[in-house]
Amino acid sequence: MNIRAAGIRDMGRILEIYEYAREYMKTHGNPNQWGDDRPAKSVIADDIKAQRCYVIEEGDHIFACFVFAIGFEKEYETDFASTVEYGMIHRVASDKSKGGIVERIVDFAKKKVDVLRIDTHEDNKTMQNAIEKQKFKRLGIIHLDDGSPRILYELKEDI
């Protein structure tokens, strides 16, 4: 199993994975987080160009994707300011052909930073369970630019 930065050549497969994830969310009680069209193709393209979009693959088969960046997220800083940069995990999706996706992402990210943050929709019970299984602590509620609430989690390594 390999995690690598995504390239434009991966766009088609990434779009397929996000389509699968949207359908999964709809059938598992979370129809509103990504709706029918999020993340937008332009957002994915921007993530790839900025080298913050990653894929997880085995052989030639890409089965998951996510965004990882290090810095500060303005929505997180409003109520939960940090004095140190942290890793941010966003837009996690898989085709469900392999398990343990969040665990693999967290292992990858922990090699780069001591503090990780991730947020999710209140209806996304699958992600909440995966996050909490990785020992993330719930910090509270944040609001995105459009005003929609998300649950913010944080994981700190012994610093």
C-alpha positions in Angstrom: 0.0 0.0 0.0 1.3 3.4 -1.0 0.3 7.0 -0.3 1.6 9.5 -2.8 0.8 13.0 -4.0 -1.9 13.0 -6.6 -1.2 14.2 -10.2 -3.6 15.5 -12.8 -3.5 12.1 -14.4 -5.3 10.8 -11.3 -8.2 13.2 -11.7 -10.7 10.8 -13.3 -10.2 8.2 -10.6 -10.4 10.8 -7.9 -13.7 12.0 -9.3 -15.0 8.4 -9.3 -14.0 7.9 -5.7 -15.8 11.2 -4.6 -18.9 10.1 -6.6 -18.9 6.8 -4.7 -18.4 8.6 -1.4 -21.3 11.0 -2.1 -23.6 8.0 -2.7 -22.3 6.2 0.4 -23.0 9.3 2.5 -26.5 9.6 1.1 -27.4 6.0 1.9 -25.9 6.2 5.4 -27.7 9.2 6.8 -25.5 12.0 5.6 -27.0 13.4 2.4 -26.1 17.1 3.0 -22.3 17.2 3.7 -21.3 16.9 0.1 -24.7 16.8 -1.6 -24.5 16.0 -5.4 -21.5 18.1 -6.4 -18.9 18.5 -3.6 -16.0 18.7 -3.7 -16.1 20.6 -6.9 -13.8 19.5 -9.7 -12.1 22.9 -9.6 -11.4 22.4 -5.9 -9.9 19.0 -6.6 -7.8 20.5 -9.4 -6.6 23.2 -7.1 -5.7 20.7 -4.4 -3.7 18.6 -6.9 -1.9 21.7 -8.2 -1.0 22.8 -4.7 0.3 19.3 -4.0 -2.0 18.8 -1.0 -4.2 16.0 -2.6 -3.0 12.5 -1.9 -4.1 9.1 -3.1 -3.8 5.7 -1.5 -3.1 2.9 -3.9 -2.1 -0.7 -4.1 -0.4 -1.7 -7.3 -2.2 0.4 -10.0 -5.5 0.6 -8.1 -6.2 3.9 -6.4 -8.8 3.2 -3.7 -8.8 6.4 -1.6 -8.0 10.1 -1.6 -7.6 12.9 0.9 -6.2 16.4 1.3 -3.4 17.1 3.8 -1.8 20.4 4.5 0.2 22.0 7.3 -0.5 25.4 8.7 -3.5 27.1 10.2 -7.2 26.9 9.1 -9.1 30.1 9.6 -12.3 28.4 10.5 -10.4 26.4 13.2 -8.7 29.4 14.6 -11.8 31.4 15.4 -12.7 29.5 18.5 -9.8 27.0 18.8 -6.7 29.0 18.2 -3.4 27.2 18.2 0.1 28.4 18.9 1.7 25.8 16.7 1.1 24.8 13.1 -0.9 21.6 12.7 -1.7 19.1 10.0 -5.2 19.4 8.5 -6.9 16.4 7.0 -9.8 17.2 4.6 -12.0 15.5 2.0 -11.3 11.9 2.9 -13.0 9.4 0.5 -12.6 5.8 -0.6 -14.2 3.3 -2.9 -14.7 1.0 0.2 -12.5 -1.8 -1.4 -10.1 -1.5 1.5 -10.6 -0.8 5.2 -8.6 1.3 7.7 -8.3 4.4 5.5 -8.4 6.9 8.3 -5.8 4.9 10.2 -3.5 5.0 7.2 -4.0 8.7 6.7 -3.3 9.5 10.3 -0.2 7.3 10.3 1.0 9.2 7.2 0.2 12.6 8.7 1.8 11.9 12.2 5.1 11.4 10.5 5.0 15.1 9.4 3.5 17.0 12.4 2.8 16.5 16.1 -0.8 18.0 16.0 -3.5 17.0 13.6 -6.9 18.5 13.1 -9.9 17.2 11.2 -13.6 18.2 11.0 -16.7 16.5 9.9 -20.4 17.0 9.5 -22.7 16.0 12.5 -24.5 13.5 10.3 -21.2 11.8 9.2 -21.3 9.0 11.8 -18.9 6.8 9.8 -16.2 9.5 9.9 -16.8 10.4 13.5 -16.4 6.7 14.5 -13.2 6.5 12.5 -11.7 9.7 13.9 -12.6 8.7 17.5 -11.1 5.3 17.0 -7.8 7.0 16.2 -8.0 8.8 19.6 -8.8 12.3 18.2 -10.5 14.5 20.9 -13.6 16.5 20.1 -12.8 20.2 20.5 -16.2 21.6 19.6 -18.2 23.1 16.8 -16.8 25.4 14.1 -18.5 27.1 11.2 -17.4 27.0 7.6 -17.5 30.1 5.3 -21.1 29.3 4.3 -22.1 29.1 8.0 -22.6 25.4 8.1 -21.4 23.7 11.3 -18.8 21.0 11.6 -17.4 19.1 14.5 -13.7 19.8 15.0 -11.3 17.1 16.3 -7.7 17.3 17.3 -4.9 14.7 17.9 -1.8 15.7 19.7 1.4 13.6 19.9 3.5 13.9 23.1 5.5 17.0 22.4 
